[in-house]
Amino acid sequence: MSTAGLLLAAGAGRRFGRPKALVELGGQPLATRAVRALSDGGCEPVLVVLGARADDVRTLLPGRVGTVVAPDWEQGMSASLRAGLHALTERSPVPDAVLIHLVDLPGVGPEVVRRLRSRTGVDAVARATYGGMPGHPVLLGRRWWGEVAAAAHGDRGAREWLRGRDDVRLVECGDLAEGTDVDTPADLPGDDSRP
């Protein structure tokens, strides 16, 4: 079974002051860290959805990584999710599932990706939890991509679609990582990560 990695990295990072994809942690941009987590975790292909400062972010990505620009990225995460899912449906062959990851989760590494990816299937619906709290990445079998894209609105991505389901497999990953996101410079760990 094939699992694509989809990194949502289109946002302008208004609260942060610049696109989080460009922010460095330990000398490495968050976009590069997230792509590495997906690829080292076994996702193939890896696709990055771009928006704000797309050209700048694209230069940070390895050559094997695909990109798609969400033209309506300013509408929120749902626009990025729709653009990414649409691009994956046009691939040949179409992957069996997609693991959706967010650029602002620097603590999530390949171990989390591998654990979730082990649930891959065309009907898969799973998401990482950290101490019982739902988070990212989220694994979606291709059977659901059309429904998810249609239900995605604003800055919520697949949240509402997932909330109404009783078949979501929650995969505890708190032993592997912290699933906290980075919203402001103060959220970044370590002094070397400050802009």
C-alpha positions as CSV (number, residue, x, y, z in Angstrom):
1,M,0.0,0.0,0.0
2,S,1.3,3.4,-0.9
3,T,1.1,6.5,1.4
4,A,1.7,9.9,0.1
5,G,2.9,12.7,2.4
6,L,1.1,16.0,2.1
7,L,2.6,19.0,3.8
8,L,0.4,22.0,4.3
9,A,2.9,25.0,4.2
10,A,1.0,27.8,2.5
11,G,0.2,30.1,5.4
12,A,1.5,33.6,5.9
13,G,2.2,33.1,9.6
14,R,0.5,36.3,10.6
15,R,0.8,35.7,14.3
16,F,4.4,34.6,13.8
17,G,5.3,37.6,11.7
18,R,6.3,35.6,8.6
19,P,5.6,32.3,6.9
20,K,6.4,29.5,9.3
21,A,7.7,27.3,6.5
22,L,10.7,29.7,6.4
23,V,11.3,29.8,10.1
24,E,14.5,28.1,11.2
25,L,14.9,25.8,14.2
26,G,18.4,24.5,14.9
27,G,19.6,25.9,11.6
28,Q,17.0,24.1,9.6
29,P,13.8,25.6,8.1
30,L,10.5,24.1,9.4
31,A,9.5,23.2,5.8
32,T,12.7,21.1,5.4
33,R,12.2,19.4,8.8
34,A,8.6,18.5,8.0
35,V,9.5,17.1,4.6
36,R,12.2,15.0,6.1
37,A,9.8,13.6,8.7
38,L,7.4,12.6,5.9
39,S,10.1,11.1,3.6
40,D,12.1,9.4,6.4
41,G,8.8,8.0,7.7
42,G,8.2,6.2,4.4
43,C,5.8,8.5,2.6
44,E,6.2,8.5,-1.2
45,P,5.5,10.8,-3.0
46,V,5.9,13.9,-0.8
47,L,3.9,16.9,-1.9
48,V,4.1,20.4,-0.3
49,V,1.3,22.9,-0.7
50,L,2.6,26.4,-1.0
51,G,1.1,29.9,-0.9
52,A,2.7,32.8,0.9
53,R,6.2,33.4,-0.5
54,A,5.9,30.2,-2.5
55,D,9.1,30.8,-4.5
56,D,11.2,31.3,-1.3
57,V,9.8,28.1,0.3
58,R,10.3,26.1,-2.9
59,T,14.1,26.8,-2.9
60,L,14.4,25.1,0.6
61,L,12.9,21.8,-0.6
62,P,14.8,18.8,-1.9
63,G,14.5,18.2,-5.6
64,R,12.5,14.9,-5.2
65,V,9.7,16.8,-3.4
66,G,6.7,17.9,-5.5
67,T,4.9,21.2,-5.0
68,V,1.6,22.7,-5.7
69,V,0.5,26.3,-5.1
70,A,-2.9,26.8,-3.6
71,P,-4.1,29.9,-5.5
72,D,-6.7,30.7,-2.8
73,W,-4.3,29.9,0.1
74,E,-5.4,33.1,2.0
75,Q,-8.8,31.4,2.6
76,G,-7.1,29.1,5.2
77,M,-6.0,25.6,5.6
78,S,-9.0,24.2,3.7
79,A,-7.8,25.8,0.5
80,S,-4.4,24.1,0.9
81,L,-6.0,20.8,1.8
82,R,-8.2,20.9,-1.3
83,A,-5.3,21.8,-3.6
84,G,-3.1,19.0,-2.2
85,L,-5.8,16.3,-2.4
86,H,-6.7,17.4,-6.0
87,A,-3.0,17.2,-7.0
88,L,-2.7,13.7,-5.6
89,T,-5.8,12.5,-7.5
90,E,-4.0,13.5,-10.7
91,R,-1.0,11.4,-10.0
92,S,-0.4,8.1,-11.7
93,P,-0.8,5.8,-9.9
94,V,-3.0,7.5,-7.3
95,P,-1.6,6.7,-3.8
96,D,-3.8,4.4,-1.6
97,A,-3.7,7.0,1.3
98,V,-2.3,10.3,2.3
99,L,-0.6,11.4,5.5
100,I,-1.4,15.1,6.1
101,H,1.1,17.0,8.1
102,L,1.4,20.7,9.1
103,V,4.6,22.7,8.7
104,D,4.4,24.2,12.2
105,L,4.9,20.9,14.2
106,P,8.7,20.7,14.6
107,G,8.5,18.1,17.3
108,V,6.8,15.5,15.0
109,G,9.4,13.3,13.4
110,P,9.6,10.2,11.2
111,E,8.7,7.8,14.1
112,V,5.2,9.4,14.3
113,V,4.8,9.2,10.6
114,R,5.8,5.5,10.5
115,R,3.4,4.7,13.3
116,L,0.5,6.3,11.5
117,R,1.5,5.0,8.1
118,S,1.3,1.5,9.4
119,R,-2.5,2.0,9.3
120,T,-2.5,2.8,5.6
121,G,-5.4,1.6,3.4
122,V,-7.9,3.0,0.9
123,D,-10.5,3.2,3.7
124,A,-8.1,4.4,6.4
125,V,-9.1,7.2,8.8
126,A,-6.6,7.8,11.6
127,R,-5.0,10.6,13.4
128,A,-2.1,11.0,15.9
129,T,-3.0,11.8,19.5
130,Y,-0.6,13.2,22.1
131,G,-1.6,12.3,25.7
132,G,-5.1,11.5,24.4
133,M,-5.5,14.9,22.6
134,P,-6.1,14.7,18.8
135,G,-3.5,16.3,16.6
136,H,-1.5,15.8,13.4
137,P,-0.6,14.0,11.2
138,V,-3.9,12.7,9.9
139,L,-4.1,9.6,7.6
140,L,-6.8,9.5,5.0
141,G,-7.5,6.7,2.6
142,R,-8.2,7.8,-1.0
143,R,-11.8,6.7,-0.6
144,W,-12.5,9.8,1.5
145,W,-10.6,12.5,-0.4
146,G,-13.6,13.8,-2.3
147,E,-15.7,14.0,0.9
148,V,-12.9,15.7,2.8
149,A,-12.3,18.3,0.1
150,A,-16.0,19.1,-0.1
151,A,-16.3,19.4,3.6
152,A,-13.2,21.6,4.2
153,H,-14.0,25.2,4.9
154,G,-12.0,28.2,6.2
155,D,-9.0,27.4,8.5
156,R,-10.4,24.1,9.7
157,G,-9.1,21.7,7.1
158,A,-10.7,18.2,7.8
159,R,-11.6,19.0,11.4
160,E,-15.4,19.0,11.0
161,W,-15.3,15.9,8.7
162,L,-13.3,14.0,11.3
163,R,-15.4,15.2,14.2
164,G,-18.6,13.6,12.9
165,R,-17.1,10.1,12.4
166,D,-17.0,7.1,14.7
167,D,-14.4,5.2,12.6
168,V,-11.4,7.4,13.3
169,R,-8.6,5.4,14.7
170,L,-6.7,7.4,17.3
171,V,-3.1,6.5,17.3
172,E,-1.3,7.6,20.5
173,C,2.1,9.1,19.7
174,G,2.8,11.0,23.0
175,D,5.6,8.5,23.7
176,L,7.3,9.6,20.5
177,A,6.8,13.4,20.2
178,E,5.0,16.4,21.4
179,G,2.3,17.5,19.0
180,T,2.3,21.1,19.9
181,D,2.4,23.7,17.1
182,V,4.4,26.9,16.8
183,D,2.3,30.0,16.6
184,T,4.7,32.7,17.7
185,P,8.5,33.0,18.0
186,A,8.1,32.4,21.8
187,D,6.8,28.9,21.0
188,L,10.1,27.8,19.4
189,P,12.3,25.8,21.7
190,G,15.9,26.9,22.2
191,D,17.6,30.2,21.9
192,D,19.2,29.3,18.5
193,S,15.8,29.2,16.9
194,R,14.9,32.9,17.3
195,P,14.7,34.9,14.1
